[in-house]
Amino acid sequence: MSVITDWTPEKAKAFGNENLAFQHRLHERPMFDDEGLARLLDQYPRDQLGVFTMGEDPKAWTTWRRGAASGLSGDQLLDAAKSGRIWLNLRHTNDHVPEYAALGDEIFAEKEAHVPGLRTFKRDLGMLISSANAQVFYHLDVPLVSLWQLRGQKRVWVYPVADPYVGELDLEKIVLRETAEQFAFDPEWDRGAAVYDLTPGKMVTWKQNAPHRIENGPMLNVSLSIEYMTPAALMRANVIYANGVLRRRLGARPRIQSGFGPAALGKLAVARGAKALNLQTPHVRHLPVTFGLDARQPGVLVEHA
């Protein structure tokens, strides 16, 4: 039985190149009920768990804060998500929990069966368990992304990969890891966004590097976030990386090339050489842990001194 229920030849042809919405059946599986989620949270390595909270203003991305959840069981973590304002991010769940590794294999096998010539790698199947009205601020990802809604409802704004939403300099800074993936947002940009209201059984995927932001509805939200690369997506990332190196080292004004033409292949060589020689030093932003979750009242944040 297919995971996605509304494949069409048109969607298959556009997959990975356009913003697309799909219907799926994953939300019907018992692995995503309360018992299944608590079991997942107990199985997932606690030192890999992302625990975050945030402010309410969609422009205030610097209010995104990291926390800790040591000593809490899976049931308590799920209670915290139900009663607080937190965002639990379980990156690479497929690398840590066999049940999710099998799910990832199933999803990608179906995608590759329906999309002619599709080859995927660097697969990251992550689970998102988040509170009512929580949000993710305006940001973009280097890989390709698909977001599958399993429980609750959320609204997703997806913006064009163009000025003023994101410029080539911004892309270079993110690919070179000079800055975080989150950056300044102007609410006026919502006028140019594609808006998707996700409920259980809906999935959306968007163009590579498309900026986006997310707001939950007034209930617990559970979603599956899948990041991956294809040969074309990896080539694009390397072209952007090379452009950043050429701009910084030679004062050039390079542009992004699509496909696998001579210019793009030349930039692939530049990117590989720059990485081998460590010409660019990433400035990775490590958020400090500023709060913890109270085991007695899981939804309550305990501020760290």
C-alpha positions in Angstrom: 0.0 0.0 0.0 1.4 3.4 -1.0 2.4 5.9 1.7 1.4 8.8 -0.5 -2.1 8.5 -2.0 -2.2 11.1 -4.7 0.9 10.6 -6.9 0.3 12.0 -10.5 2.7 12.1 -13.5 2.8 15.9 -13.1 3.8 15.7 -9.4 6.4 13.1 -10.1 8.0 15.2 -12.8 8.0 18.4 -10.6 9.2 16.6 -7.5 12.2 18.3 -6.0 11.9 21.3 -8.2 8.6 22.9 -7.2 6.5 23.4 -4.1 4.1 20.5 -3.9 1.3 19.3 -1.6 0.5 15.6 -1.1 -1.9 13.3 0.8 -0.5 10.4 2.9 -1.5 7.7 5.3 1.2 7.8 7.9 -1.0 9.4 10.5 -3.1 6.2 10.6 -0.2 4.2 12.1 -0.2 3.4 15.9 3.5 4.3 16.2 2.4 8.0 16.4 -0.2 7.6 19.2 0.8 8.7 22.8 2.2 5.3 23.6 4.3 5.1 20.5 5.6 8.7 20.9 6.5 8.0 24.6 8.3 4.8 23.6 10.2 6.8 20.9 11.3 9.4 23.4 12.6 6.7 25.7 14.5 5.1 22.9 16.0 8.2 21.3 19.4 9.2 22.7 18.8 11.9 25.3 22.0 13.7 24.5 20.8 14.1 20.9 17.4 15.5 21.7 16.8 19.1 20.8 14.6 20.9 23.4 13.7 24.4 22.5 11.3 27.2 23.5 10.6 30.5 21.7 8.8 33.9 21.9 5.5 34.7 20.2 6.6 37.5 17.8 7.5 35.9 14.4 10.2 38.5 13.9 12.0 37.8 17.2 14.0 34.8 16.0 16.7 35.4 18.7 14.1 34.3 21.3 14.7 30.7 20.1 16.3 29.1 23.2 17.8 25.7 23.9 16.9 23.6 27.0 17.6 20.3 28.7 15.4 17.4 29.6 17.6 15.2 31.8 15.8 12.8 34.1 12.4 13.0 32.3 10.8 9.9 30.9 9.2 9.7 27.5 5.7 10.1 29.1 6.9 13.2 31.0 8.4 14.7 27.8 5.2 14.2 26.0 3.3 15.8 28.8 5.7 18.8 28.6 4.9 19.2 24.9 1.2 19.0 25.7 1.2 21.5 28.5 4.1 23.9 27.8 5.6 25.9 24.9 8.4 23.7 23.7 9.6 22.2 20.4 11.2 18.7 20.6 13.5 18.0 17.6 14.6 14.4 17.2 17.1 14.7 14.3 18.2 11.6 12.5 15.7 9.4 14.2 16.3 6.9 11.4 19.9 6.5 12.6 18.9 5.7 16.2 15.6 3.8 16.2 15.2 0.7 13.9 11.4 1.3 13.5 12.1 4.7 12.0 15.0 3.4 9.9 12.5 1.0 8.3 10.0 3.9 7.9 12.6 6.0 6.1 13.5 3.1 3.8 9.8 2.7 2.9 9.2 6.4 2.2 12.3 6.8 0.0 11.7 3.5 -1.8 8.3 4.9 -2.8 9.6 8.3 -3.8 12.3 6.7 -6.0 9.7 4.3 -7.5 7.4 7.1 -8.6 10.0 9.8 -9.6 11.9 8.8 -12.7 15.7 8.9 -12.1 15.4 10.0 -8.5 18.4 9.1 -6.3 18.6 10.2 -2.7 21.3 10.1 0.0 22.3 12.0 3.2 18.8 11.0 4.5 17.7 12.6 7.8 14.3 11.4 9.0 13.4 13.5 12.1 10.5 13.7 14.4 9.0 16.9 15.6 6.8 17.0 18.7 5.7 20.5 19.6 3.3 22.4 21.8 0.2 24.3 21.0 0.9 27.7 19.3 4.7 27.0 19.2 6.5 28.3 16.1 9.7 27.9 14.1 11.1 31.2 12.9 12.0 32.2 9.3 14.9 30.1 8.1 16.0 27.9 5.2 17.7 24.5 4.8 20.5 23.5 2.6 19.1 20.0 1.7 15.7 19.3 0.2 12.9 19.0 2.7 9.4 17.4 3.1 7.1 18.0 6.1 4.5 15.3 7.0 1.7 16.2 9.4 0.7 13.4 11.7 -1.2 15.0 14.6 -2.6 18.5 15.1 -2.5 21.3 12.6 0.1 23.9 11.6 0.4 26.6 9.0 3.5 26.7 6.8 4.6 29.8 4.8 7.1 29.0 2.0 8.8 32.0 0.3 10.5 32.3 -3.1 14.2 31.6 -3.4 14.9 35.2 -4.5 15.4 38.7 -3.3 14.1 40.2 -1.0 13.3 36.9 0.7 16.8 35.5 0.5 19.7 36.8 -1.6 22.7 34.9 -3.0 24.9 36.5 -0.3 22.6 35.1 2.4 22.7 31.7 0.8 26.5 31.7 0.7 26.7 32.7 4.4 24.4 29.8 5.4 26.1 27.2 3.1 29.5 28.3 4.4 28.1 28.1 7.9 29.1 31.6 8.7 25.6 32.3 10.1 22.7 30.4 11.4 19.9 29.1 9.2 17.5 31.6 10.9 17.7 35.2 9.8 15.7 38.5 9.8 12.1 38.3 8.6 9.8 41.0 7.3 6.0 40.3 7.8 5.3 42.0 4.5 6.9 39.0 2.8 3.9 36.9 3.7 2.2 38.5 0.7 4.6 36.6 -1.6 4.5 33.3 0.3 2.7 30.0 -0.6 0.7 29.1 2.4 -0.1 25.5 3.4 -2.5 24.5 6.2 -1.3 21.0 7.3 -3.6 18.6 9.1 -3.1 14.9 9.6 -2.6 13.1 6.3 -1.0 16.1 4.5 2.5 16.6 3.4 4.3 19.5 1.7 7.7 19.7 0.0 9.3 22.8 -1.4 12.1 24.0 -3.6 15.7 23.7 -2.3 16.7 26.6 -0.1 13.2 28.1 0.1 12.8 30.2 3.2 9.9 29.1 5.4 8.3 29.5 8.8 5.8 27.5 10.8 3.1 28.2 13.4 1.3 25.5 15.3 -2.5 25.5 15.9 -3.9 25.4 19.5 -3.0 21.8 20.1 -0.1 19.3 20.3 1.6 18.9 17.0 3.4 15.8 15.7 5.2 16.0 12.3 7.8 14.1 10.4 10.6 16.3 8.8 12.7 14.6 6.1 15.8 16.2 4.7 17.8 14.6 1.9 20.1 15.3 -1.0 20.0 14.3 -4.7 22.9 14.7 -7.1 21.4 18.0 -8.4 20.8 19.3 -4.9 24.3 18.5 -3.8 25.7 20.2 -6.9 23.7 23.3 -6.1 25.0 23.4 -2.6 28.6 23.0 -3.9 28.1 25.8 -6.5 26.9 28.1 -3.7 29.8 27.1 -1.5 32.3 27.8 -4.4 30.6 31.2 -5.0 31.2 32.1 -1.4 34.8 31.2 -1.6 35.4 33.0 -4.9 33.7 36.1 -3.6 35.7 36.1 -0.4 39.1 35.1 -1.8 39.1 36.7 -5.2 36.5 39.5 -4.9 34.5 37.8 -7.7 30.8 38.4 -8.3 29.7 34.8 -9.2 26.2 33.6 -10.0 24.4 30.3 -9.2 24.4 27.9 -12.2 21.9 25.1 -12.4 22.5 21.6 -13.7 25.8 19.9 -14.5 27.3 22.2 -17.1 31.0 23.1 -17.3 30.7 26.2 -15.0 28.9 24.2 -12.3 31.4 21.3 -12.6 34.3 23.8 -12.3 32.7 25.2 -9.1 32.3 21.7 -7.8 36.1 21.3 -8.1 36.6 24.7 -6.3 34.3 23.7 -3.5 36.0 20.3 -3.0 39.4 21.9 -3.1 38.4 24.7 -0.6 37.1 22.1 1.8 40.2 19.9 1.5 42.4 22.9 2.2 40.1 24.2 5.0 40.0 27.6 3.4 36.7 28.5 5.1 36.3 28.2 8.9 32.7 27.6 9.8 31.3 29.7 12.6 28.9 27.2 14.1 26.3 28.8 16.5 26.0 26.7 19.6 23.0 27.8 21.6 23.7 27.6 25.4 21.3 25.7 27.6 19.3 28.3 29.4 16.4 26.3 30.9 15.4 22.8 32.0 12.1 20.9 32.2 10.8 20.2 35.7 10.1 16.5 36.2 7.3 17.3 38.7 5.7 19.8 36.3 7.0 18.9 32.9 5.4 21.9 31.1 7.1 24.4 33.5 10.5 25.8 32.3 13.2 26.1 35.0 15.5 29.0 34.1 19.2 28.4 34.5 21.2 31.0 36.3 
